[in-house]
Amino acid sequence: MQKIVFGLIFGLLFLFTGSLAGNNLDSLKLILNATQNDTIRCETLLEMALFLYAGDEAVAYAQEGLQIAKREKIPRLVGKAYYALAWCHSYDEMEQKTIFLDSALTAFTSANDLDGLGLVSNTRAVMFMDYGIYDQAISSFENAYQYYLESGDADRQALIMNNWGACLNEMGEPQNALEKYNQALIFEEQQDPLNFLKLGRVYHGIAEANRQLGDLSLAAVYHARAYSARLKSGNIAIAETLIHMANLLSEAIKWRYDTTSIMTQYRQLGFKDVFELLDAAASFPGMSDRIDFQYTIMDAQRNWFLVNEDYRSAYKFLDSLKKFDEAQKLNPSSLEALADLQIQYEKEKLKLRLLEEEVVTQKKANQVNILLLFLSIVFGTSVIGFLWYRNRIRANRLLLAEAKQEQQIISMRSMMEGQEKERSRIARDLHDGLGNLLSSIKANMSSLYIEFNDSNTQRIYGKASDMIDEACSEVRKIAHEMMPQALKKLGLINALDDLVSSMNFSYSFNTEFNVYGKEIVLEDHHNIMIFRIIQESFNNIVKYAEATEVLLQLTFSETWLNISIEDNGKGFNLKDVDSQKGMGLKSIEFRTNYMGGNYEIDSRTGEGTMISINVPLTSIV
């Protein structure tokens, strides 16, 4: 898996950036600093994010690009920004990655952007590959290829062929993979000038297919071509090729393959052995930030010692890998490998001791063998017992966590439903009780025929009548805010239109409301939750933001609803929010969690505030 995904990482970047191989991060920063055009700045920020493709810096560039794209209201760039955010998150963050991809799909669909739709399909294919769902991966590659056929983009057709070949390699179908790679190779070798990074990817895939077919010499030839091409591109992908070259030599030793032709290729590139290959990979610029490559290099060194039967050194590197990955516990396959090396190491120590003693009786030898067998059984049983115990504890923890979460959901639901019922009751009592009473008082006062003896008494009577009118209006306003009638009668979107109109009429800032995607009808209590979230956000803006512009956006996809609320107010530092001012934010977070969604807030002093809420429609429709 890891071998294939390394190659796909770089291919996906080129699917969107096109000419990115000719740029580096420094040149992109120069472009960014030199232009004031927001569209160009957005494009450049997103290319920088895709160039880095991971890490906090890449995420920051993508988020800034998304803000510009939304402000400029360019659906294509909005989709590209969401895609960049999806790609900047690792496969360990699959839920967040999927949310961003869904948002990108919605934006690209609204813009009828075939290239963007092809990009999302290609990314989904890689995600399916990572989970081993190969039939869905192949289907997604076919969709992506069809989009690029319709758009006439031959360059991206070739890149899809390359990724498709990588998937077939991973499925153990190297012959079919070679057919896809050769289609991509025909296109890449005809380009003028050549794109060496793309060409290197194709060579790399062909090398892997030939390795699976058992032709290690031909695999070495294509690895050498991949190295030469990637060396000219200057991209970190060259480290991947060097690691694969080292592993190919280890595999040749393992299967007692004649390494003469392989070493001939390597020497022509200036490498004498495995260690020079791995040292070159480890010393490549930027490697200090790439934990995955560092781990793979150490594993390649361990593999080399293992096939050469230097178990002591192999065990040392396996132990180093364990320490290197201290944030995670060893998986069962690593424990089994450690057990095998431990047994082999003990056997080697025993042989040395027997040679030093020179004379050992057959009985002693049998006793030692029995002891070794017993130790192996005990060790194996201990490992199995440990794994069983750990899995049982993990299962119990999961059950407990699920029970707690379910209880919290029940409590939250009961409390929220109780609050809304009480709001509805109070609103009804205000409207039907106090409101009608005030109206009756007004009617009775109006029906009185009174001749006033002086102007002061007449003024007091008129003021009392005006105060009753004002009280009636205030009661109606409070009742409407507690339970807006438009929400139940006309639905969420119309109720929000009503709320926005009320805000624009009552306050000095201008509020804009946009809806993207096809509206999905939700249950009444979830409509109320969403309305309360937006209402609370507006209240916070009125109280604290001092904003002049407010933007409310709802984006519907097939499975998610994204709510975005932005203002250009004075912003704030989240760490400085006290318990009283923070109650509104806690209410928003509480309601979001109740619907199974997630909530993010981005605010800095003097730079406004952006609230983004994602709610899964599968749990609330």
N, C-alpha and C positions, 0 to 999 in steps of 0.2 A: 504493500500500500504506500509506504513512505516514499519509495523510489519513484512511483508514478506521480504522486501528488506534488513532489518537488518540481517536476517538469510542468505540470499543469498550472502551477502558481504563476509562472512567468508568462505562459501563453494567455491566460485570462487577462492579464494586464494589457497585452497588445490588442486584444479584441476591442478595447475601447479607446485607447490612446492613439493607435495608428502610427503616428510618426514619433512616438515617445522614445524609440530606441536611439534616435539621433540626439536626444537631449539628455542632460543630466540634471541633478537637483539644483546645482549652482546656476545653470543657465535659466532654469525655470524661475528661480528666485529673482534673477535679473529682470526677466520679463514682468514678473509681478510688481516689482518696485518701480518699473519704468512706465506703467500704464495707469490711467485713472478710469478707464472704461470698465464698468462693472461686469459686463458680459465676458470680456477678455480675462479679467481678474478671476471670475468664477471658473472659467475653463482651465486657467493655469493652476488654481488651487486644487482642483480635482485631479489634474494630471500629476501634481506633486503628491497627492494622497495615494494615487494608484502606483506611482513610481516606488514609493516606500512600502506600500501594500500592507503594512502592519505597524503596530506601536502607537503610543499616545500622540506623537507628532503627526502621523498620518490621519488619525481620527480628528485632530484639531483642524487640519487643512480641510477635510471633508465637511465638517460641521460649519466652518466659515463659508465654504462654497454653497452649502445648502441654504444658509441664511440669505446670501445674495440672490440665489436662484428663486427663492420664495418671494423676496422683495421685488425682484424684477418680473415675477410671474411668468417664467419661461418653463413650461412643463418638461421639455426635453432636458434642461439642466437640472430641474428638480429630480427627475428620474436618475440622471447620471450621478447626482450627489448622494441619493439614497443607495445607489449601487456601490459607490465608493465606500460608504459607511458599512455596508454589508460585507464588502471584501476586506475591510480593515479589521473586522472581528474574526477571531479564530473559530475553528469548528467546535471548540469547547463551549462557545457562546452561540449555539445553534438557534436558540429561540430568538435572540436579538437579531441574528443574521437573517433569519426568515422574515422577521417583521420588516426590516429594511428592504429586503428583496420584494416583498408584497407591495410596499409603498412605491418602489421603483417600477414595478409592473403596472401599477395603476397610472402613474405619471406617463410612462411610455405609451400605454394604450390610449390615453387621452390625446397625446401628441401624434398618434399613429406613426411612431418611430420604430421602423422595422429593425434597424440596427440595435436599438436598445432592447427590443423584445428578444432578439437573438442572443444578446449578451446575457439577459436574465435566464433564458433557457439553458445556455451553456453553463452558467454558474450552478443552476439547479442540478444539472447532470453531474457536475463534480461533487456536489453534496451527496447525491445518491451513490456515487462511487465510494465515497468515504464511509458510507454505512453499508456497503456491500449489496445495494439494491440495483443490480446491474440491468435488469429489464427496463426499469424506469430511467436509468442513466442513458441507455441506448435510445429510448423514446425521446428524451429531452434533447440529445444530440441531433436526432432527426429533425425535431422541430426547429432548433437553432439553424441547422443547415438550410431548411426550407425558407426561413425568414431571409437569410442572406442570398438565396437564389432569387427571391422576389425583389430584393433591393439591388441585385446585380453586383454585390460586393465580392469579387473573386478573392481578394486578400483574406477576408474573414471566412470564406468558404474553405480555403486552405488551412486556416487555423483550426476550424472545427474538425476537419479531417485528421489533423494531428492529435487533437484531444480525443477524438473517437478511437484512433489507433491506440492511445494510451489506455483507454478503458478496455479494449480488447486484449491488450497485453496483460492487464491485471486479471482479466477473466481466464487467462491461460489459453488464449487463441492467437498465438503470435503470427500464424500464417495470414489470418484475416487482418491482423493489425498491420502487417507489411503492405497490404493492398491500400489501406487508408494512408499510411505514411508516404507511399510512392506517389499518390495523387498530390499530396501536399508538397513533396519534394520537387515535382515537375514545375509547379508554380513558383516556388521560392528560388530555384536555380535560374529561372528566366528573368528575374527582376534586375533592374539596372538603375541605381546601384543595388548590390545585394544587401539584404537585411541580415546581418550575421547572427544576431541573437535568435531570430526566428529560424534561420537555417540550422543553427546549433541545436535547437529543440528537436527538429525533425531528425537530424543525425543521431541525437541521443535516443529517441524512440526506436529507430531502426536498430541501433546497437542492442537495446534491451530485448527486442524481438528475436534477433539472432542468438542472443545469449540463451533465451528460453528454448530455441530450436537446437541448441547444443553446438553451434558453430562459434566457438569462443574467439577464434582467430579473426573472423569477419566482424564479430562484435568489437574487437579491439581496433580494427580499422575505422569503424564508424565512431567509436569513442574518440579516436585521435582527430577525426574530422570535426566532431562536436567541440573538442577542446580548442582547436585552431580557430573555429568560427567564434566561439564565445570569448576567446582571448581578445579578438578584435573588437568585440562589443563592449568589453570592460565591465560586464554585469556580474553580480555575485553568483549567477547561475554556473559560472566556471567552477566554483567550489563543488557543486553537485557532480559535475563530470569527473573531477579528480577523485572524489570519493568512490564513484562507480568504477573507475579504472582500477583503483586499489582492490575493491571487492571482486572484480573480475579476475584479477591475478590470484586472489585467495581461492576463488572457486576452481580455477584451473589446477592449483596445487591439490585441492581436496579430491578432485576426480582424476588426479594423475595425468592431466592433459599436458602435452608438450607445449611449454611456455616460450619456445624460441621465437615464434612469429609474433607473439604478444609483446615480448620484451624488445623486439626489433622496432615495433611501432613506438613504444614508450621511450626508447633511447633516442629515436629521431626527434622527439619532443624535448629531450634534455633530462629525462628522469631515469635513474638507475634502479630504483627499487620502490617498494610500497611506501616506505617512510618518507621519501622525497615527495611522493604524490600527496600524502596526507599533510606533510608540513606545508606544502604550497597551498593546500586548501585552508589550513588553519591560519595562515598568515595573510589571507586575502583581506583587503580593507572592509571594515564593517562587520567582520566575523565576531568581534567581541560582544555585539548585541544579539547575535543569533544563537540562542541556546540550542535550537533544534540541530543546527549544523555541528555545533561543538559535541553534542551527544552522539551524533552519527559518526563523527571522526573517531571518537574514542571507541565506539562499537566496532568500527572497521579495524582498528588496531587490535582489539581483543580477538576478532575473527581471524586475523592473520596469525597471531600466536597460536590460536586453537588448531588451525589446519596444519601448522608446522609442529604440533605436539609439544609446544612449550607451555605446558599447563600452568606452571607457576606464574608466568607473565600474564597468561590469559586470565587466570583467577584474580591477579592483581588489578587488571583493567576492569573485570566484572565488578570487583569491589569498589573501584573508583566510580563506575557508572551508578552503583547503588548510592554512594554518597552524593554524587552529582545530582541525582534525582530525589533528594531528601524530602521534597515537598509531597511526594507520592510514595505510597507503599509499593513494594515489589508485586508485580502481577504473578499469577501461578506459573506462567511459562518461564519467567526469570528465576523463580525459586527452583524449578526443576533443573534449569541450566546450572545454577549455583550448586545444587546437590550433586549433579554429575561431575562437575569440576572438583568438588570437595572429595568425592570418592576416588577419583583418578589421582588427585594430589596425595591422598593417604597411601594409595598403592605404590606411588613412586617413592615415598619416604620409606615404606616397608622394604622395597627392593634394595635401597641403598643400605639400610641397616643389616639386611641379610648378607650383602656382599662384604660389609665390614666385619661381620662375625665369622665369615668364611665357611664355617661348618654348621649346618643346621640339619637336625634330624627330620625325617619325614613326618614324624608325629607332630613336631613343632610347627612344620609347614601346614599340616592339616588344621591344627589349632588356630593358627593365624587366619587361615581361609575361613574357618567357621566364625571367628571373631569378626572378620570383615563382613561376612554375610549378615551376621547379627546386627552389626553397626548400620549396615545399609538398610536392613528392615526397620530398625528403630528410627533411623533418620527419616526414611520414607514415611513411616507411620506418623512421626512427629509433624512432618510437613503437611501431610493430608489432614491430620487432626487440627493443626493450626489454621489451615485454610477453611476447614469446615466450621471451626469455632468463630473465625473472623466473619465468615459469610452469615452465620447465624446471628451474630451481634448486629451486623449491618442490616439484616432483614428485620430484626426486632426494632432497631432504631427507626427504620423507614416506616414500620407499622405504627410506632408511637408518634412519629412526626405527622403521619397522615391523620391519625386520630385527633391530635391536637389541632391540626389545621382545620379538620372538619368541624370540631367543636367551636373554633374561633369563627368559622364561617356562619355556623348556626347562630352564635351569639350576635355577630355583626348583623345578620339578616333580621333577627328579632328586634334589635335595637333600632336599626334603620327603618324597618316597617312601622315600629311604634312611633318613632319621631314623625314620620310622614302622616300617619293617621292622626296624631295629635295636631300637627300643622293644619291638616284638612279640617279637623273639628273646630279649631280656633278660628280659622278663616271663615268657615261656615257660620259660626256663632257671631263673629264680627259683622259679617255681611247681613245675615238674616235677623240677628238679634239687635245689636247696637245700631247697625245701619238703619234698620227699619224704625227703631225707636227715635233716632235723630230725625229721620224723614217725617215721622208723625209730629214731632215737636215743631219742626219747621212749618208743616201744614197747619197745625193749630195756631201758631203765632201769626201766620199769614192770614188766617180767617178772622182773627180778632179785629174788630173795628174800634180803634182807640183814637180819641181826639186829644192830642198832646197840648198841654198848656204852655209849654216852653220848648225852645229848640234843643236844650241840653237833654231833656227826656227823650225827645225824638231821635237825637244822635245815639244815645245809649241803646234804644230799641233797635236802631239800624245796625249798630255794631254787633249786638247779640245775634241778630239774624245772619250777619256775615260770618260770625264765628261758628254758627251751626252749619252753614254751607261748607266752611273749611273743614270742620270735623267730619262731615259726611264724606268729603273727598279723601281725607286722610285715612278713614276707615276702609274705604274702597281700595285705596292704594296698598295699605298693609295687607288686606285680605288677598289682593291679587299677587303680591310678592310671596306670600306664604303658600299659595296654591294657585298658580296661573291657570285660568280657565282655558286658554288657547292650547295648553299642553295636552289636555285630555280631548278637546274637541277637534283640534286641527293637526296635532302631531308635533314632534320635536322640532323640525326645521322651522315651521311657522311660529312656534312658541319662541324660538331663538330670534327669528326676525322681529317679533314683537318686542323681545327684551332689548335687542340692539337699537330699535327705533326709540324705545323709552330712554336708553342711555344717551343717545345722541340728542334727544330733546331736553333731558334733565341736566346734562353736564357739558363741560366746555370742550372735551376731547371728541374727536371723530372716530367712530367705530365702523370698520369694514368687515363684512361677513361673507365668506366664500365656502362653497360645498363642492368637493371633487368626488367623482365616482357616482354610482347609482345608489340612492338612499335605500337602506334596508330597514324595514319596520321592526321596532324593538318592542318588548313588553313594557307596559305602563310604568312599573316600578323602576325599570332601568332607564326609561326616558326621564323620570324624575331625578334619578341619581346623576345623570349626565347634565341635566338642566341645573341642578344644585351646584355641581362642580363649576360650571361656567359662571353661574350667578355669583358664587363666592369669589371667583377670580376677578370679576368685574368690581365687586365690593372692595377688594384689596387695592385695585387700581385707583378707585375713587378716593380711598383713604390715604394711600401712601405714595402712589407713583408720580403724581404731577405730570401725567403724560398728555400729549396732544394728539397722538395717533395710536389706535388700537386695532389689531388684526386678529380676527377669529376665523379659523379654518377647520372644517371637518372633511376627512378623507376616508371614503368607504372603499374597502377591498372585499374580496370574497370571504375572508376570514378575520379581518381586523378593522377596527375603527380607530383612526388617529385624530386626536383633538389637539390643535395647536393654538395657543393664545400668546400674542406678542404685544409689547408696548414699548414706546420710545421714552419712557419715564426716567427717573433718576436712578433706578436700580437699587440694589442693596447687596450686602455681604451676608450669605446664609449663616455664617457663624455668629453674626451680630443680632440675629432675630431673637427677641426675648419671648418668654412663654405666652404673654398676652397677644402680641402681634403675630405670633406663630400659630395661633389657634386656627386661623383660616386655612393656612397651608396644611395643618394636620387634618382638618376636615376634608380637604381635597384628597390627600393621600389615603385617608380612611375609606372614602367612598370608592376610590379607584381600586384599592385592594379588595373591597367587597365584591366588585364585578370581575375580579381575577385579572386585572390589568396591571400595568406598571406606569410609573410617574417619574418624570425628570423635570428639573428646573434649572435654568441657566441664567444667572444674573450677576452683574458686576456693577459696582457703584459708578453712576454716570453713564452707563451703557444700556439701560433698559433691562427688560426681563422677558424670558421666553419659557413658557410651560408647555411640555409635550406629554400627552397621555395616550397610551395604546391600550385598547380594550379588545379582548378576543370575542368576536361575534358568535363563535360556536357555543359560548357559555351563557350568552344573554339573549339570543334570538328566541 
